[in-house]
Amino acid sequence: MTLSTALAQVRHLETEIPGPRSRDLMARKQEAVARGVGTTMPVFAVRAGGGVVEDVDGNVLIDLGSGIAVTTVGASAPRVVDAVREQAEAFTHTCFMVTPYEGYVAVAERLNRLTPGTHTKRSVLFNSGAEAVENAIKIARVATGRQAVVAFDHAYHGRTNLTMALTAKSMPYKQGFGPFAPEVYRAPLSYPYRDGLDGPAAARRAIDVIEKQVGTPAALVIEPIQGEGGFIVPAPGFLPALADWCRANGVVFIADEVQSGFARTGAFFASEHEDLVPDLVVSAKGIAGGLPLSAVTGRAEIMDAVHAGGLGGTYGGNPLACAAALAVIETIESEGLVDRAQKIEMLMKDRLLRLQKDDPRIGDVRGRGAMLAVELVRPGGDEPDPDLARAVSAAAHRQGVIVLTCGTYGNVLRFLPPLSISDELLEDAVEVLTRAFAES
């Protein structure tokens, strides 16, 4: 695999974490940046590539976060860098709705080919995952003539008003920001570790709630693998049963693949693991190697239900982001990164399962591909232990490993390494995590 930078692919601590220059910059941040913008790591980056991030003090950190699943092909993948440079020299913006350009069309063509299903598709491009989710619902409402939308327990769909309504977790995403958009309802998710139900039984429970409390909604929106909610993988059969119900009732099935798409789970889209063919697929995060881009791709008859001029935005499908997206897709396909995600899963899951055998506080090890997590509980049961999650992640941070937490209860450690990371860095990261558990 071609590394994206000359940056040494080894963890190295030049100073304590954070170092003096990062502390100075954090003081400046506190004076200049709104308090509501938090940070996971107390360091400031200057370079990143492969599987590492270098900070302003010369510390080189192992990256198990990928900028929250964004830099899937690496933070400065060569094809992406070259494509963006070439496009910037040509033009940085014209607005596709004013004078269109080929890059937007080419990205739409690739998405129509790559998303699940052989039906005729259309795509539309936006800037962020939340914006794409919101537009998917707009499309579904026009196509069906109905307004109600069903989301699920533990869901995260974004920070705009409508997507906050869809999101299940209050703090920090919703607290104090209401009132939220109406006609949003919630159904129970399949959560194998906590509910003990098989997929069909969990689907029957969810459908019963929907039919009794909502009736026939415009759309059902769900993450094939939960993201912020805790990397929850529904039990086999849950998602296909919901999709079957949607088809039988004329409900638009929207797969939010913002975090799980673009090779992250060992398939190009996580829906493929159960041969799921959504009506609409939402993409973002890993789509453009770090440039702002998102998309809605779906059945042509649904996508084309919206009147001309009803979809778009000034920056949606920016030419730089489109060039990056085309380079990301080429990188994934030419470098076999779908297979690489599967190898990362085998390596990391094996180590995490071994760690679980020796530590009763690791209640569950789950995920697919390079989208993995451990759920932490108090010994002797399944009571969530967010304090342990904070302690372990902080210990890992001090030793130069970027680890993120998530989950409705704040008790999940999630691992999202770039697919360009080496086996040696993964092994080192797990060793650090093992020591972090021992110290916590």
N, C-alpha and C positions, 0 to 999 in steps of 0.2 A: 504494500500500500504506500502511495506517495504521501509523505508528510508535507504539511502545508507551510512549514517554516523551518528556519535553521535553529529555532529555539530547542534547547536540549530537552529530550523527553525523559526527564528524571526529576523526582521531587527534591527540592533543595531549600533549606531554611538558612537565609543569610542573617536574619534578625529574628527576634520574637515576633509573634503575630498578635496585633499589628505592629509594624515597625514605625520608626519615628516619622518618616515622610507620610505614611498613611494616616498617622494620628494627626499630623498637621492638616492634611486634606480633609479629614473628618471634621475637624474644628471649623474649617471654611464651609463645608457642607452645611453644618448646623446653623451657620449664620446666613447662608444664601438660599438654601433649598427648603421648601415647605416641610414641616415636621411630619406630615402624613406620608412622606416617601421614606419608607424604611429600607434597610439593607441587611442581607443575610451575613455577609462577610465584612469584617472591619478593615478591609484592604482595598487599595485602588489599583486597577489593572493598567499595564502599559503595553503588554503583548500577550497573545494567546495563539495557540495552534496545536495540532495533534491532539494530545490529551492533557495539556497543561495550560495554566495561566500564570504569567509573571507579573508581580506587583511592583510598585514604585521603589520598594526597598531591596529589590533583587531576589525576593523569595519566589520560588517556582512551586505552584500548587497543583496537585492532581485534580482534574476537573470531573466531578461526578454530577454536574448540574447542567452543563451545556446551555447556560443562560436560560434555564427552564425549557429544555428540549428544543432549543432553537438551532444551535450550531451542530446539528447532527453530523454533517460532513466535515466538521472542524471549523474553528473560528476564523481561519484565513485560508480556506481551501484554494489551491492554485487556480482551478478553472473558474471559481467564483470571482476571485480577485481580478483575473485577466478579463473576464466578461464585463465586470462593472467598470473597470478602467476604460475598456474600449467604448462602452456605451456612453460613459461620461464625456469622452472626447467628442462624441457625435452630438448628443444633446441630453440634458438631464430631465426635461419636462416639456410637454406640449399640452397635456391633458387629452386622454384618449377620446373624450366626448367632443373635443374641438377638432384636433387633427390627429386621427388615430395612427398607430404604428404597428409594425409586424410583430414585435415582441409580445404584446398583449395577446394577439391572435394565436401565436405559437404556444404560449403557456396554456391557453384555453384548450388547444388541440391536445397537448400532452395530458392535461387533467382528464379530458374526455376519454382518452385511451387508458389511463392508469387506474381511475376509480373503478370500483367493482361493477360488473354487469356489462353486457354487450349491447344494450339498448342505445338508441340515439340520445346523445346528451348535449347540453349546453353548459357553459361556465360564465361566471361574472367575477371580476376581481375587485378586492377592497384592500384595506390597510391592516386591520387587526382581526384577531379571532372573534372578539366581541362584536365587531361591526359585521362580520360575515354571518355569525349566528343570528343577529338581529335581522339581517336581510333575508336569510333563509326562511325565517318566520313570516316576514312580509310576503315573500313569494308564496308560501303555503297558504296564507290567508286569502290572497287573491285567487289562487288556483281552486280552492275549496269553497270560497264564499262563507267560511266560518271563522270565528275569532279565537276560540279557546285553544290553549297550548298546554301540553302535559310535559313536565320535567320530572326528575326523580330525586329521591333522597340522596344526599351526599354530593349532589351535582355542583359543578362549577362551570359557568358559561361566559363569565366576563364581568366588567365593571360599568357598563352603560346601564341606563335605567331599566330597560327591558331585560338585559342579561343578568342584572342583579336580582330581579324578580325570579328568574329561572334558577339562580344559584341558591343552594340550600344553606350554606354556612353564614351565620350572621357576622361574627367578628373574625377578621377585620373588614370583610367585604361589603357588608350591608348596614352595619350599626350606624344609626343616625342619619342615613341618606334617603329615607323614604319620604313621601309615599312612592310605591313602586307601580309599574305598569299593571293594569288589571288583566283578567282572563288568563291567569297563569295558575295551574294546578299541579299538585305533586303526588306521585305514586311511589310505592315502596320498591326499592332496588333489590336485586339479588346480591346478597353479601354472604357468600358461603361460610366464611370464618365465624360469622355471628348469627346467621339465621338458620343454618343447617338444612336449608331446603335445596332440592335439586332444581335444575333450571325450569322444567315445565311447571312444577308446583309454585315456584316464585313468580313465574309469568301469570299463572292463573290468579294469584293473589293481587298482582298489579292490575290486571285487566278488570278484575272484580271492582276494585277501587275506582278505576277510570269509568267503567260503565255506570256505576251507582252515583258517583259524585260529579261527573262531567258530561257523560253521554257520548257524543261523537265530536271530538275536537278537530281543529284544523290540522294539528300536527302533534307528533310525539318527538321530543328531542332528547337524545341520550348519548353519552360518551361510551363507546364500545369497551373501553377500559377507563374507569374513573381517573381523573387527574388529581386536582387539589383535594378531592374527597377522600383520598387514601389509596390510590392505585388499585382499586377494587376491580377484580376480574369476575364478571358475572358467571354463575354456574352454566355449564354447557346446556344449550337449548333455550336459555332465557331470551336472548336477543332474537333468534329465529321465530320463536313463538309470538313475540311482540310484533315482529315484522309481518307475520301471517295475519294477525288480527288487524293490523293497519290496512293491509291489502283488501281484506274482506269487508272493511268498513269505510273505505275511501279516505283514510287518514294518511297524511304525508309522514313518512318515517325519515327523520333527520338524524344522521350520524355525525356527531360532533367529534371529528378526528383532529382537532386542533393540536392536541398534545400527542396523540397516538399515531398520527400519520407520517408519511414519508420515511418508511423503512424502520422507524423507531422500534416496532414490536417484532421484528423478524418477518414481516410481510409489508408490502408497500402501504397498505392500510389495515388497521386492526380488524376491520369488518371481515376481512378475508379468512380469518382463523375459523370462522363458522360458516363460510360460504354465504355471508350476509350480503344482500344487494339493496342498499338504502335507496330511497327515492331521491334524497339530497345528501350530499357529503360536504361538510365544512372543513376546509384546510387552512392552516396558518403555521405559526412557529417554524418548524423545520423546512418550510417550503422554499425559502429564499436565502438561506445561509446567514441570517442576521439582519437582512434588510426588511423593512415593513411591507408585508404582502399577505393577503388572505384570499380565499376563494369560496364560492358556492358552485358546486357542480351537480347536475341532476338531470332527471328525465326531461327530454325536450318539451313535452307537452305541459309539464309543470312550470319549467323555467320560462317558457314563452307566453305564459298566461299574463304576465305583467305588461302593461302598456309601455310603449316607447317613451323613454325619458324617466320612467319610474325607478330605474336602478342606476347607480353610478356614484360619482364623487370626484372631487378635484384631483386627488392624489391616487385614487384606486387604480392599480395596475401601473404604477409609475415605471417608466422605462428602465431605470437602474434595477429596480426590484425584479422586473420581468427577466432581464438579462441574467441576474443572479439565480432566479428560479430555474431557468433552462440549464444553467451550469450545474446546479444542484442535482437535477434529474440525471444529467449526463454522468455526473460523478457517482451517484448511487448505482446506476446501471453498469457503468464501465468498470467500477472497482468492486462490484459484488457486495455492496454494503447491506443488502437484505440478509445474505448469508452471514455476514460479519455480525449483525445484530443477534442472530441465532447462536453464534459461537460465544458472544459475550454473555448471553443468558446461561449457557452451559457452564461457563467458567465461574461466573459470579454466583449463580444459584447453588452450585455444588459447595462453594465455600460458605455461603450464608446458611445453608442447611446444616453443614457441619457445626457452624457456630451455634445454631439453634439447639442442637443436641446437648450442648454443654451449658446452655443458658436458658432457664425456664422463663425468663422475661421476654424472650422473643416468641410471641404467640403465633405469628404467621409469617411465612416467606411466600411472596407471590409476585406476579407480573409476567410479562412476556418480552423477549428480546432484550433490548437495552432500556427497558422501562420496568424496573424492579423495585421492590419495597419490602421492608420488614415492619410488622406491627408490634409495638411494645406494650406489654401488660404487666400488672403486678403479679408476682409469683403466686401460684395456686389457683388462678382463675383467669378471667378475660377482662378484668377491669382495666381500662386504658391508663397508660402511664405517660402523660405528656412531659412530666419532669425528667424522666429518663431519656426521652427523645431529645430534649433540650441539652441535657448533660452530655450525651454521647456525641451529638453534632458539634457542640462547643469544643469537646476534647479533640475531635477530628480536625476541626478548624485550626486549633492551636498547633497541630502537627502537619498542617499543610495539605489537608484534603477538603475539598469543597463538597459538602453534603447538604441536602435540603430536607426540610421536614414538611409534612402535610397531614391531611386527615381531618375529618370533622371533629375529632377529639384531640387533635394535635399530637398524636402518639405514633406517627408513622415516619420512618426514615425512607426517603426515596432516592433512587439511583438512576441518573440519566446521563451516562457518559457519552461523549461523542463517539461515533462509530469509527473514528480515526485513532482512537486510543490503543495503545499497545497492551499485550497480555501482561507484560512486566509491570506497567503502571497499575493495572487492575489488581494484580497480586499484591503490590505494595499498599494500595488503598485498603484492601481487605485486612491486611496485617495491621494497619493503623486503626481500622474500625475494631478489630479484635482487642487491641490494647485499650481503646476508648471504652469498650464495654467492661473490661476488667477494672478500669479506674472509676467507673461510674456507679 
